[in-house]
Amino acid sequence: MTTRLYVDEPGTVLWYDLDDPSEDELRTLADRFGLHPLAVEDALQEHERPKLDRYEKHLFLNVYAVEFDDGPRKTEISAFITPQALITVHRTPFDMRPVLDRWSDAGRPPGGVDFLVYALLDLVVDTQYRIAQRIDEAMDSVEDRMLGDGPAPRDVRRHGFTLRRHLAALRRAVAPMPEVTRSFSGDAHLEPYYRDVEDHARHALDLIEHSRIRITELLDDDLAEQSNELNVVTRKLAAWAAIIAIPTALTGYFGQNVPYPGYDQWWGYVVSTVLIVFSASGLYLYLKRRGWL
């Protein structure tokens, strides 16, 4: 998609939004706008860190917008920022219409390309904050079930670990954003806009850090509860083992192998075998139901 936006005649602002461009397409734009080869190389590669690099003729911005689909799904967006043009590159489809909406809502905004960059950053930070809120809200149900009596069920613990993994992935995209937005300096009229984005980025990062601490403490508390429960079970088993050990030791010492009902009879063997099988099976089912096996 190529968007042409008019600011002040005869000046024109160009926006090229490239969805999974080929290397040749990007090289063509690089020749036209004098883009630095290192910046072009970074745009062609994936999994670059969020950053803002300054070159002689342009800036290079790399950020991650976030959506949620069974977990945070990040869209890497690279942007070349020149005095008259914004060139955005992303490997996966991403809806850029909110950037145009911000431009339209502002009427004839000051700053030209700088305002487009602000709108892009604002969109990216909004997606990050929205996903951080969603994960934080999902944590409420985990917290309610973990704070019940006894250790939490296994599925709740696994959900808690999954949320912590999602937060770690989200943090890698959000943590550099306050520094990136603070690095922009341009038209004085746009200074409040960029500071507002920086504030939102810091808010998103604070929410992620709070959620990480929260879920880590919940998992640690549940681990301590499991340890306490294990100690109780171990103490009970040791007590019963001690009780049973005394008569076992005495009867073994005196060799008290006394005749039992059905001794030396075929049906006595059957009865004893059935008792052994049913008692062992019953104990197995009980321990399985309690989660000990």
C-alpha positions as CSV (number, residue, x, y, z in Angstrom):
1,M,0.0,0.0,0.0
2,T,1.2,3.5,-0.8
3,T,-0.4,6.5,0.9
4,R,0.1,10.0,-0.2
5,L,-0.7,12.7,2.3
6,Y,-0.7,16.4,1.6
7,V,0.6,18.7,4.4
8,D,1.4,22.2,3.1
9,E,1.6,22.8,-0.7
10,P,3.9,22.3,-2.5
11,G,5.3,19.9,0.2
12,T,4.0,16.4,0.2
13,V,4.3,13.6,2.7
14,L,4.7,10.1,1.3
15,W,4.0,6.9,3.2
16,Y,4.9,3.5,1.7
17,D,3.5,0.6,3.7
18,L,5.2,-2.6,2.4
19,D,3.6,-6.0,3.3
20,D,6.3,-8.7,3.0
21,P,8.3,-6.9,0.2
22,S,11.0,-8.7,-1.8
23,E,14.6,-7.7,-1.5
24,D,14.5,-6.1,-4.9
25,E,11.5,-3.9,-4.1
26,L,13.2,-2.7,-0.9
27,R,16.5,-2.0,-2.8
28,T,14.6,0.1,-5.3
29,L,13.2,2.3,-2.6
30,A,16.6,2.4,-0.9
31,D,18.1,3.8,-4.1
32,R,15.4,6.4,-4.5
33,F,15.5,7.7,-0.9
34,G,19.2,7.1,-0.1
35,L,18.6,4.5,2.6
36,H,21.6,3.2,4.4
37,P,22.6,-0.4,3.4
38,L,22.8,-1.4,7.1
39,A,19.3,-0.2,7.8
40,V,18.0,-2.0,4.7
41,E,19.7,-5.2,5.9
42,D,18.0,-4.9,9.3
43,A,14.6,-4.4,7.6
44,L,15.2,-7.6,5.6
45,Q,16.2,-9.6,8.6
46,E,13.7,-10.8,11.3
47,H,13.8,-10.7,15.1
48,E,15.7,-7.4,15.4
49,R,15.4,-5.7,18.7
50,P,13.2,-2.6,19.2
51,K,15.5,0.4,18.5
52,L,16.0,3.7,16.8
53,D,19.1,4.2,14.7
54,R,20.2,7.5,13.2
55,Y,21.8,7.7,9.8
56,E,22.9,10.7,7.8
57,K,19.8,11.0,5.6
58,H,17.2,9.1,7.6
59,L,16.2,7.4,10.8
60,F,15.6,3.6,11.2
61,L,12.9,2.4,13.6
62,N,12.2,-1.2,14.6
63,V,9.2,-2.0,16.9
64,Y,6.7,-4.8,17.6
65,A,3.0,-4.5,17.5
66,V,1.2,-7.2,19.5
67,E,-2.0,-9.2,19.0
68,F,-3.4,-12.0,21.1
69,D,-4.2,-15.5,19.7
70,D,-3.6,-18.2,22.2
71,G,-0.8,-16.0,23.3
72,P,1.0,-12.8,22.3
73,R,1.6,-12.7,18.5
74,K,4.1,-10.1,17.6
75,T,4.3,-8.2,14.2
76,E,7.7,-6.8,13.6
77,I,7.5,-3.4,11.9
78,S,10.6,-1.6,10.5
79,A,10.3,2.0,9.4
80,F,12.6,4.3,7.4
81,I,11.9,8.0,8.4
82,T,13.1,10.6,5.9
83,P,12.2,14.4,5.9
84,Q,9.4,13.7,3.3
85,A,8.6,10.0,3.5
86,L,7.8,7.2,5.9
87,I,8.5,3.7,4.7
88,T,7.1,0.9,6.8
89,V,8.0,-2.8,6.3
90,H,6.3,-5.8,8.0
91,R,6.5,-9.5,7.1
92,T,3.0,-10.4,8.3
93,P,-0.3,-8.6,7.5
94,F,-1.0,-5.8,9.9
95,D,-3.9,-3.2,9.8
96,M,-2.4,0.2,9.5
97,R,-5.7,2.0,9.1
98,P,-5.6,3.4,12.7
99,V,-2.6,5.4,11.7
100,L,-4.6,7.1,8.9
101,D,-7.5,7.6,11.3
102,R,-5.3,9.5,13.7
103,W,-4.1,11.6,10.8
104,S,-7.7,12.3,9.7
105,D,-8.9,13.1,13.2
106,A,-6.1,15.6,13.6
107,G,-7.2,17.6,10.5
108,R,-4.1,19.2,9.2
109,P,-1.6,18.2,11.9
110,P,1.8,19.8,12.3
111,G,5.1,18.1,11.7
112,G,4.4,16.1,8.5
113,V,6.2,12.8,8.7
114,D,6.9,13.3,12.4
115,F,3.2,13.2,13.1
116,L,2.9,9.9,11.0
117,V,5.7,8.5,13.1
118,Y,3.9,9.5,16.3
119,A,0.6,7.9,15.0
120,L,2.6,4.7,14.3
121,L,4.2,4.6,17.7
122,D,0.9,5.4,19.4
123,L,-0.7,2.4,17.6
124,V,2.1,0.1,18.5
125,V,2.1,1.1,22.2
126,D,-1.7,0.8,22.3
127,T,-1.5,-2.8,21.1
128,Q,1.1,-3.6,23.7
129,Y,-0.8,-2.0,26.6
130,R,-4.0,-3.7,25.5
131,I,-2.4,-7.2,25.5
132,A,-0.7,-6.5,28.9
133,Q,-4.2,-5.6,30.3
134,R,-5.7,-8.8,28.9
135,I,-3.0,-11.0,30.5
136,D,-3.4,-9.2,33.8
137,E,-7.2,-9.8,33.7
138,A,-6.6,-13.4,32.9
139,M,-4.5,-13.7,35.9
140,D,-7.4,-12.9,38.2
141,S,-9.0,-16.3,37.6
142,V,-5.7,-18.0,38.2
143,E,-5.2,-16.1,41.5
144,D,-8.7,-17.0,42.7
145,R,-8.1,-20.7,42.2
146,M,-4.6,-20.7,43.5
147,L,-5.6,-19.0,46.8
148,G,-8.0,-21.8,47.7
149,D,-7.3,-24.5,50.3
150,G,-4.4,-26.7,49.5
151,P,-2.2,-26.8,46.4
152,A,-3.7,-25.6,43.1
153,P,-4.8,-28.2,40.5
154,R,-2.2,-29.0,37.9
155,D,-4.1,-27.3,35.1
156,V,-4.2,-24.1,37.0
157,R,-0.4,-24.2,37.7
158,R,0.2,-24.9,34.0
159,H,-2.0,-22.0,33.1
160,G,0.0,-19.8,35.5
161,F,3.3,-20.9,33.9
162,T,1.9,-20.2,30.4
163,L,0.9,-16.6,31.5
164,R,4.4,-16.0,32.9
165,R,5.9,-17.2,29.6
166,H,3.5,-14.8,27.7
167,L,4.6,-11.9,29.9
168,A,8.3,-12.7,29.3
169,A,7.7,-12.6,25.5
170,L,5.7,-9.4,25.7
171,R,8.3,-7.7,27.9
172,R,11.0,-8.2,25.3
173,A,8.9,-6.1,22.9
174,V,7.8,-3.5,25.4
175,A,10.9,-2.9,27.6
176,P,12.9,-0.8,25.1
177,M,9.8,1.3,24.0
178,P,10.2,4.2,26.6
179,E,13.8,4.7,25.5
180,V,12.8,4.5,21.8
181,T,10.1,7.1,22.1
182,R,12.2,9.4,24.3
183,S,14.9,9.4,21.5
184,F,12.6,11.3,19.1
185,S,13.1,15.0,19.0
186,G,11.5,17.2,16.3
187,D,8.9,19.8,16.0
188,A,8.1,21.5,19.3
189,H,4.4,21.2,18.6
190,L,4.8,17.4,18.6
191,E,6.7,17.2,21.8
192,P,3.6,16.6,23.9
193,Y,2.5,13.8,21.5
194,Y,5.7,11.9,21.8
195,R,5.8,12.4,25.6
196,D,2.2,11.0,25.8
197,V,3.3,7.9,23.9
198,E,6.3,7.5,26.2
199,D,4.0,7.7,29.2
200,H,1.8,5.0,27.8
201,A,4.9,2.8,27.0
202,R,6.1,3.2,30.6
203,H,2.6,2.4,31.9
204,A,2.5,-0.8,29.8
205,L,5.9,-1.8,31.0
206,D,4.9,-1.1,34.6
207,L,1.8,-3.3,34.2
208,I,3.9,-6.1,32.7
209,E,6.4,-5.9,35.6
210,H,3.6,-5.9,38.2
211,S,2.0,-8.9,36.5
212,R,5.3,-10.8,36.4
213,I,5.9,-10.2,40.1
214,R,2.3,-11.1,40.8
215,I,2.3,-14.5,38.9
216,T,5.7,-15.4,40.2
217,E,4.6,-14.8,43.8
218,L,1.5,-16.9,43.2
219,L,3.5,-19.8,41.8
220,D,6.0,-19.5,44.6
221,D,3.2,-19.5,47.2
222,D,1.6,-22.6,45.6
223,L,5.0,-24.3,45.6
224,A,5.3,-23.6,49.3
225,E,1.8,-25.0,49.8
226,Q,2.7,-28.1,47.9
227,S,5.8,-28.5,50.1
228,N,3.7,-28.1,53.3
229,E,1.2,-30.7,52.0
230,L,4.0,-33.1,51.2
231,N,5.4,-32.7,54.7
232,V,2.0,-33.5,56.2
233,V,1.6,-36.6,54.0
234,T,5.2,-37.7,54.7
235,R,4.6,-37.4,58.5
236,K,1.4,-39.4,58.3
237,L,3.1,-42.2,56.3
238,A,6.0,-42.3,58.6
239,A,3.7,-42.6,61.6
240,W,1.7,-45.4,60.1
241,A,4.9,-47.2,59.0
242,A,6.2,-47.0,62.6
243,I,2.9,-48.4,64.0
244,I,3.0,-51.3,61.5
245,A,6.7,-51.9,61.9
246,I,6.4,-53.0,65.6
247,P,4.0,-55.9,65.2
248,T,5.8,-56.9,61.9
249,A,9.1,-57.0,63.8
250,L,7.7,-59.0,66.7
251,T,5.9,-61.6,64.6
252,G,8.9,-61.9,62.4
253,Y,11.2,-62.3,65.4
254,F,9.1,-65.1,66.9
255,G,8.3,-66.7,63.5
256,Q,4.5,-66.5,64.1
257,N,3.3,-68.0,60.8
258,V,0.0,-69.2,62.2
259,P,-2.7,-71.2,60.2
260,Y,-5.4,-68.9,58.7
261,P,-8.9,-69.8,57.7
262,G,-8.5,-72.0,54.6
263,Y,-4.9,-72.9,55.4
264,D,-3.8,-75.8,53.3
265,Q,-7.0,-75.6,51.2
266,W,-7.3,-74.5,47.6
267,W,-10.0,-71.9,48.4
268,G,-7.9,-70.3,51.1
269,Y,-5.3,-69.5,48.4
270,V,-8.0,-68.0,46.2
271,V,-9.4,-65.9,49.1
272,S,-6.0,-64.6,50.1
273,T,-5.1,-63.7,46.5
274,V,-8.4,-61.9,46.0
275,L,-7.8,-59.9,49.2
276,I,-4.3,-58.9,48.1
277,V,-5.5,-57.8,44.7
278,F,-8.5,-55.8,45.9
279,S,-6.7,-54.1,48.8
280,A,-3.7,-53.2,46.6
281,S,-6.0,-51.9,43.9
282,G,-8.1,-49.9,46.4
283,L,-5.0,-48.3,47.8
284,Y,-3.7,-47.5,44.3
285,L,-7.0,-45.8,43.3
286,Y,-7.1,-43.8,46.6
287,L,-3.6,-42.5,46.1
288,K,-4.2,-41.8,42.4
289,R,-7.3,-39.8,43.3
290,R,-5.3,-37.8,45.9
291,G,-2.7,-37.0,43.2
292,W,0.1,-38.9,45.0
293,L,0.8,-41.2,42.0
